[in-house]
């Protein structure tokens, strides 16, 4: 429990730390939490060229041809997912390089072996993000295509659902658990 003296000191000290005040300072601290750029609200990172993103976005919007707000939202989600997916090979290569460069000089394995052995959890996380982004863009693309087919008057079947019964073993017997 804080004493009255600590509370008063905290109030005085809080007057000295009010965060960035200039536009430049606020812009600089806005990306402090960015670790890999595969998630979050910011699609174009500070080290990426916004003109490249705009060209990428325009090209995909031409291909996807969204009509209406819902299709536009799905198209924007596809664009964001694909833009982020483009980062994965760069992040992976950078992880291999920096991991290998930081190895002890007397260690002889190849760069890939060293990196996978010493950064296995980081690689696993990176691959998990890649799979999630791939699934997201694929599902979103299929939903956009389904909506566009309905708009064109095509008969669109209800998405298939699979019912999995976990009480049945692979050999057809009932699982006792």
ChimeraX commands (.cxc) that place a marker at each C-alpha (Angstrom):
marker #1 position 0.00,0.00,0.00 radius 0.5
marker #1 position 1.38,3.41,-0.96 radius 0.5
marker #1 position 1.87,6.02,1.70 radius 0.5
marker #1 position 0.52,9.56,1.38 radius 0.5
marker #1 position 4.10,10.74,0.86 radius 0.5
marker #1 position 4.60,8.29,-2.08 radius 0.5
marker #1 position 1.30,9.31,-3.63 radius 0.5
marker #1 position 2.25,12.98,-3.42 radius 0.5
marker #1 position 5.68,12.26,-4.94 radius 0.5
marker #1 position 4.06,10.31,-7.79 radius 0.5
marker #1 position 1.72,13.21,-8.53 radius 0.5
marker #1 position 4.64,15.67,-8.61 radius 0.5
marker #1 position 6.73,13.38,-10.84 radius 0.5
marker #1 position 3.85,12.77,-13.23 radius 0.5
marker #1 position 3.91,16.44,-14.14 radius 0.5
marker #1 position 7.35,15.98,-15.69 radius 0.5
marker #1 position 6.48,13.00,-17.91 radius 0.5
marker #1 position 3.56,13.80,-20.17 radius 0.5
marker #1 position 4.73,11.95,-23.26 radius 0.5
marker #1 position 5.67,13.35,-26.65 radius 0.5
marker #1 position 4.28,16.77,-27.47 radius 0.5
marker #1 position 5.46,17.47,-31.01 radius 0.5
marker #1 position 4.00,15.84,-34.12 radius 0.5
marker #1 position 7.41,14.31,-34.87 radius 0.5
marker #1 position 7.70,12.86,-31.35 radius 0.5
marker #1 position 4.19,11.44,-31.48 radius 0.5
marker #1 position 4.85,9.87,-34.88 radius 0.5
marker #1 position 8.10,8.35,-33.61 radius 0.5
marker #1 position 6.49,6.79,-30.53 radius 0.5
marker #1 position 3.44,5.53,-32.43 radius 0.5
marker #1 position 5.36,2.49,-33.65 radius 0.5
marker #1 position 7.09,1.65,-30.34 radius 0.5
marker #1 position 5.04,-1.52,-29.88 radius 0.5
marker #1 position 5.70,-2.79,-33.43 radius 0.5
marker #1 position 7.80,-5.94,-33.31 radius 0.5
marker #1 position 7.35,-7.64,-36.67 radius 0.5
marker #1 position 4.53,-5.82,-38.47 radius 0.5
marker #1 position 2.47,-8.96,-39.09 radius 0.5
marker #1 position -0.33,-7.80,-36.81 radius 0.5
marker #1 position -1.65,-4.47,-35.59 radius 0.5
marker #1 position -3.40,-1.50,-37.08 radius 0.5
marker #1 position -0.51,-0.08,-39.06 radius 0.5
marker #1 position -0.38,-1.72,-42.49 radius 0.5
marker #1 position 2.52,0.24,-44.00 radius 0.5
marker #1 position 5.51,0.34,-41.68 radius 0.5
marker #1 position 7.85,3.33,-41.44 radius 0.5
marker #1 position 10.60,1.46,-43.33 radius 0.5
marker #1 position 8.22,0.67,-46.23 radius 0.5
marker #1 position 7.40,2.90,-49.17 radius 0.5
marker #1 position 3.77,4.10,-49.09 radius 0.5
marker #1 position 3.89,4.58,-52.87 radius 0.5
marker #1 position 4.69,0.87,-53.27 radius 0.5
marker #1 position 1.75,0.01,-51.05 radius 0.5
marker #1 position -0.57,2.31,-53.01 radius 0.5
marker #1 position 0.48,0.65,-56.29 radius 0.5
marker #1 position 0.01,-2.80,-54.71 radius 0.5
marker #1 position -3.42,-1.80,-53.37 radius 0.5
marker #1 position -4.55,-0.29,-56.67 radius 0.5
marker #1 position -3.49,-3.38,-58.60 radius 0.5
marker #1 position -5.34,-5.72,-56.25 radius 0.5
marker #1 position -8.45,-3.55,-56.18 radius 0.5
marker #1 position -8.49,-3.70,-59.99 radius 0.5
marker #1 position -8.22,-7.50,-59.82 radius 0.5
marker #1 position -10.77,-7.95,-57.02 radius 0.5
marker #1 position -13.27,-5.43,-58.43 radius 0.5
marker #1 position -15.26,-4.88,-55.22 radius 0.5
marker #1 position -18.75,-3.38,-55.44 radius 0.5
marker #1 position -20.30,-1.84,-52.34 radius 0.5
marker #1 position -19.13,-1.37,-48.80 radius 0.5
marker #1 position -18.97,-5.00,-47.73 radius 0.5
marker #1 position -17.01,-6.13,-50.78 radius 0.5
marker #1 position -14.71,-3.12,-50.36 radius 0.5
marker #1 position -14.07,-4.05,-46.72 radius 0.5
marker #1 position -13.26,-7.64,-47.71 radius 0.5
marker #1 position -10.95,-6.42,-50.47 radius 0.5
marker #1 position -9.12,-4.14,-48.02 radius 0.5
marker #1 position -8.67,-7.08,-45.62 radius 0.5
marker #1 position -7.23,-9.19,-48.44 radius 0.5
marker #1 position -4.84,-6.38,-49.38 radius 0.5
marker #1 position -3.65,-5.93,-45.78 radius 0.5
marker #1 position -3.12,-9.67,-45.30 radius 0.5
marker #1 position -1.18,-10.04,-48.56 radius 0.5
marker #1 position 0.96,-6.97,-47.82 radius 0.5
marker #1 position 1.86,-8.42,-44.43 radius 0.5
marker #1 position 2.53,-11.86,-45.93 radius 0.5
marker #1 position 5.16,-10.26,-48.17 radius 0.5
marker #1 position 7.16,-9.46,-45.02 radius 0.5
marker #1 position 7.47,-13.05,-43.84 radius 0.5
marker #1 position 10.35,-14.13,-46.14 radius 0.5
marker #1 position 12.21,-10.91,-45.30 radius 0.5
marker #1 position 11.76,-11.46,-41.58 radius 0.5
marker #1 position 12.82,-15.08,-41.90 radius 0.5
marker #1 position 15.96,-14.22,-43.85 radius 0.5
marker #1 position 16.83,-11.45,-41.41 radius 0.5
marker #1 position 16.32,-13.80,-38.47 radius 0.5
marker #1 position 18.66,-16.37,-40.03 radius 0.5
marker #1 position 21.28,-13.73,-40.75 radius 0.5
marker #1 position 21.27,-12.00,-37.37 radius 0.5
marker #1 position 21.15,-15.28,-35.48 radius 0.5
marker #1 position 24.08,-16.72,-37.42 radius 0.5
marker #1 position 26.12,-13.53,-37.10 radius 0.5
marker #1 position 25.72,-13.61,-33.32 radius 0.5
marker #1 position 26.93,-17.22,-32.93 radius 0.5
marker #1 position 30.22,-18.02,-31.18 radius 0.5
marker #1 position 33.00,-18.15,-33.76 radius 0.5
marker #1 position 34.06,-21.66,-32.72 radius 0.5
marker #1 position 30.62,-23.09,-33.56 radius 0.5
marker #1 position 30.70,-24.78,-36.97 radius 0.5
marker #1 position 27.10,-25.51,-38.09 radius 0.5
marker #1 position 25.63,-23.86,-41.13 radius 0.5
marker #1 position 23.65,-20.66,-40.78 radius 0.5
marker #1 position 20.33,-22.46,-41.13 radius 0.5
marker #1 position 21.20,-25.15,-38.59 radius 0.5
marker #1 position 22.46,-22.58,-36.11 radius 0.5
marker #1 position 19.42,-20.34,-36.54 radius 0.5
marker #1 position 16.87,-23.12,-36.24 radius 0.5
marker #1 position 18.59,-24.57,-33.20 radius 0.5
marker #1 position 18.93,-21.28,-31.35 radius 0.5
marker #1 position 15.82,-19.40,-32.49 radius 0.5
marker #1 position 13.33,-22.25,-32.79 radius 0.5
marker #1 position 10.59,-20.50,-30.80 radius 0.5
marker #1 position 10.96,-17.29,-32.81 radius 0.5
marker #1 position 10.72,-19.23,-36.06 radius 0.5
marker #1 position 7.70,-21.14,-34.75 radius 0.5
marker #1 position 5.98,-17.86,-33.91 radius 0.5
marker #1 position 6.83,-16.40,-37.31 radius 0.5
marker #1 position 5.44,-19.45,-39.09 radius 0.5
marker #1 position 2.31,-19.34,-36.90 radius 0.5
marker #1 position 1.69,-15.74,-37.98 radius 0.5
marker #1 position 2.29,-16.72,-41.60 radius 0.5
marker #1 position -0.26,-19.55,-41.41 radius 0.5
marker #1 position -2.82,-17.28,-39.73 radius 0.5
marker #1 position -2.37,-14.59,-42.39 radius 0.5
marker #1 position -2.57,-17.16,-45.19 radius 0.5
marker #1 position -5.79,-18.60,-43.80 radius 0.5
marker #1 position -7.23,-15.14,-43.26 radius 0.5
marker #1 position -6.64,-13.94,-46.81 radius 0.5
marker #1 position -7.82,-17.23,-48.27 radius 0.5
marker #1 position -11.07,-17.21,-46.27 radius 0.5
marker #1 position -11.65,-13.55,-47.03 radius 0.5
marker #1 position -11.02,-14.08,-50.75 radius 0.5
marker #1 position -13.48,-16.97,-50.84 radius 0.5
marker #1 position -16.11,-14.87,-49.06 radius 0.5
marker #1 position -15.58,-11.99,-51.49 radius 0.5
marker #1 position -15.89,-14.36,-54.44 radius 0.5
marker #1 position -19.06,-15.85,-52.92 radius 0.5
marker #1 position -20.63,-12.39,-52.51 radius 0.5
marker #1 position -19.65,-11.41,-56.05 radius 0.5
marker #1 position -21.16,-14.62,-57.44 radius 0.5
marker #1 position -24.41,-13.93,-55.56 radius 0.5
marker #1 position -24.44,-10.36,-56.88 radius 0.5
marker #1 position -24.01,-11.74,-60.41 radius 0.5
marker #1 position -27.09,-13.90,-59.89 radius 0.5
marker #1 position -25.28,-17.22,-59.64 radius 0.5
marker #1 position -26.61,-19.92,-57.36 radius 0.5
marker #1 position -24.14,-20.09,-54.48 radius 0.5
marker #1 position -24.28,-23.16,-52.26 radius 0.5
marker #1 position -24.17,-22.77,-48.52 radius 0.5
marker #1 position -20.60,-23.18,-47.22 radius 0.5
marker #1 position -19.93,-26.80,-46.35 radius 0.5
marker #1 position -19.68,-27.68,-42.69 radius 0.5
marker #1 position -17.95,-30.73,-41.34 radius 0.5
marker #1 position -19.22,-32.35,-38.17 radius 0.5
marker #1 position -16.38,-34.07,-36.34 radius 0.5
marker #1 position -17.29,-36.65,-33.73 radius 0.5
marker #1 position -14.39,-36.98,-31.32 radius 0.5
marker #1 position -16.00,-39.94,-29.56 radius 0.5
marker #1 position -15.19,-42.25,-32.50 radius 0.5
marker #1 position -11.62,-43.57,-32.89 radius 0.5
marker #1 position -9.91,-43.99,-36.26 radius 0.5
marker #1 position -10.78,-47.69,-36.23 radius 0.5
marker #1 position -14.51,-46.98,-35.76 radius 0.5
marker #1 position -14.77,-47.86,-32.07 radius 0.5
marker #1 position -16.10,-45.48,-29.41 radius 0.5
marker #1 position -13.47,-43.52,-27.52 radius 0.5
marker #1 position -14.01,-44.21,-23.77 radius 0.5
marker #1 position -12.82,-40.75,-22.71 radius 0.5
marker link #1:1,2 radius 0.2
marker link #1:2,3 radius 0.2
marker link #1:3,4 radius 0.2
marker link #1:4,5 radius 0.2
marker link #1:5,6 radius 0.2
marker link #1:6,7 radius 0.2
marker link #1:7,8 radius 0.2
marker link #1:8,9 radius 0.2
marker link #1:9,10 radius 0.2
marker link #1:10,11 radius 0.2
marker link #1:11,12 radius 0.2
marker link #1:12,13 radius 0.2
marker link #1:13,14 radius 0.2
marker link #1:14,15 radius 0.2
marker link #1:15,16 radius 0.2
marker link #1:16,17 radius 0.2
marker link #1:17,18 radius 0.2
marker link #1:18,19 radius 0.2
marker link #1:19,20 radius 0.2
marker link #1:20,21 radius 0.2
marker link #1:21,22 radius 0.2
marker link #1:22,23 radius 0.2
marker link #1:23,24 radius 0.2
marker link #1:24,25 radius 0.2
marker link #1:25,26 radius 0.2
marker link #1:26,27 radius 0.2
marker link #1:27,28 radius 0.2
marker link #1:28,29 radius 0.2
marker link #1:29,30 radius 0.2
marker link #1:30,31 radius 0.2
marker link #1:31,32 radius 0.2
marker link #1:32,33 radius 0.2
marker link #1:33,34 radius 0.2
marker link #1:34,35 radius 0.2
marker link #1:35,36 radius 0.2
marker link #1:36,37 radius 0.2
marker link #1:37,38 radius 0.2
marker link #1:38,39 radius 0.2
marker link #1:39,40 radius 0.2
marker link #1:40,41 radius 0.2
marker link #1:41,42 radius 0.2
marker link #1:42,43 radius 0.2
marker link #1:43,44 radius 0.2
marker link #1:44,45 radius 0.2
marker link #1:45,46 radius 0.2
marker link #1:46,47 radius 0.2
marker link #1:47,48 radius 0.2
marker link #1:48,49 radius 0.2
marker link #1:49,50 radius 0.2
marker link #1:50,51 radius 0.2
marker link #1:51,52 radius 0.2
marker link #1:52,53 radius 0.2
marker link #1:53,54 radius 0.2
marker link #1:54,55 radius 0.2
marker link #1:55,56 radius 0.2
marker link #1:56,57 radius 0.2
marker link #1:57,58 radius 0.2
marker link #1:58,59 radius 0.2
marker link #1:59,60 radius 0.2
marker link #1:60,61 radius 0.2
marker link #1:61,62 radius 0.2
marker link #1:62,63 radius 0.2
marker link #1:63,64 radius 0.2
marker link #1:64,65 radius 0.2
marker link #1:65,66 radius 0.2
marker link #1:66,67 radius 0.2
marker link #1:67,68 radius 0.2
marker link #1:68,69 radius 0.2
marker link #1:69,70 radius 0.2
marker link #1:70,71 radius 0.2
marker link #1:71,72 radius 0.2
marker link #1:72,73 radius 0.2
marker link #1:73,74 radius 0.2
marker link #1:74,75 radius 0.2
marker link #1:75,76 radius 0.2
marker link #1:76,77 radius 0.2
marker link #1:77,78 radius 0.2
marker link #1:78,79 radius 0.2
marker link #1:79,80 radius 0.2
marker link #1:80,81 radius 0.2
marker link #1:81,82 radius 0.2
marker link #1:82,83 radius 0.2
marker link #1:83,84 radius 0.2
marker link #1:84,85 radius 0.2
marker link #1:85,86 radius 0.2
marker link #1:86,87 radius 0.2
marker link #1:87,88 radius 0.2
marker link #1:88,89 radius 0.2
marker link #1:89,90 radius 0.2
marker link #1:90,91 radius 0.2
marker link #1:91,92 radius 0.2
marker link #1:92,93 radius 0.2
marker link #1:93,94 radius 0.2
marker link #1:94,95 radius 0.2
marker link #1:95,96 radius 0.2
marker link #1:96,97 radius 0.2
marker link #1:97,98 radius 0.2
marker link #1:98,99 radius 0.2
marker link #1:99,100 radius 0.2
marker link #1:100,101 radius 0.2
marker link #1:101,102 radius 0.2
marker link #1:102,103 radius 0.2
marker link #1:103,104 radius 0.2
marker link #1:104,105 radius 0.2
marker link #1:105,106 radius 0.2
marker link #1:106,107 radius 0.2
marker link #1:107,108 radius 0.2
marker link #1:108,109 radius 0.2
marker link #1:109,110 radius 0.2
marker link #1:110,111 radius 0.2
marker link #1:111,112 radius 0.2
marker link #1:112,113 radius 0.2
marker link #1:113,114 radius 0.2
marker link #1:114,115 radius 0.2
marker link #1:115,116 radius 0.2
marker link #1:116,117 radius 0.2
marker link #1:117,118 radius 0.2
marker link #1:118,119 radius 0.2
marker link #1:119,120 radius 0.2
marker link #1:120,121 radius 0.2
marker link #1:121,122 radius 0.2
marker link #1:122,123 radius 0.2
marker link #1:123,124 radius 0.2
marker link #1:124,125 radius 0.2
marker link #1:125,126 radius 0.2
marker link #1:126,127 radius 0.2
marker link #1:127,128 radius 0.2
marker link #1:128,129 radius 0.2
marker link #1:129,130 radius 0.2
marker link #1:130,131 radius 0.2
marker link #1:131,132 radius 0.2
marker link #1:132,133 radius 0.2
marker link #1:133,134 radius 0.2
marker link #1:134,135 radius 0.2
marker link #1:135,136 radius 0.2
marker link #1:136,137 radius 0.2
marker link #1:137,138 radius 0.2
marker link #1:138,139 radius 0.2
marker link #1:139,140 radius 0.2
marker link #1:140,141 radius 0.2
marker link #1:141,142 radius 0.2
marker link #1:142,143 radius 0.2
marker link #1:143,144 radius 0.2
marker link #1:144,145 radius 0.2
marker link #1:145,146 radius 0.2
marker link #1:146,147 radius 0.2
marker link #1:147,148 radius 0.2
marker link #1:148,149 radius 0.2
marker link #1:149,150 radius 0.2
marker link #1:150,151 radius 0.2
marker link #1:151,152 radius 0.2
marker link #1:152,153 radius 0.2
marker link #1:153,154 radius 0.2
marker link #1:154,155 radius 0.2
marker link #1:155,156 radius 0.2
marker link #1:156,157 radius 0.2
marker link #1:157,158 radius 0.2
marker link #1:158,159 radius 0.2
marker link #1:159,160 radius 0.2
marker link #1:160,161 radius 0.2
marker link #1:161,162 radius 0.2
marker link #1:162,163 radius 0.2
marker link #1:163,164 radius 0.2
marker link #1:164,165 radius 0.2
marker link #1:165,166 radius 0.2
marker link #1:166,167 radius 0.2
marker link #1:167,168 radius 0.2
marker link #1:168,169 radius 0.2
marker link #1:169,170 radius 0.2
marker link #1:170,171 radius 0.2
marker link #1:171,172 radius 0.2
marker link #1:172,173 radius 0.2
marker link #1:173,174 radius 0.2
marker link #1:174,175 radius 0.2
marker link #1:175,176 radius 0.2
marker link #1:176,177 radius 0.2
view
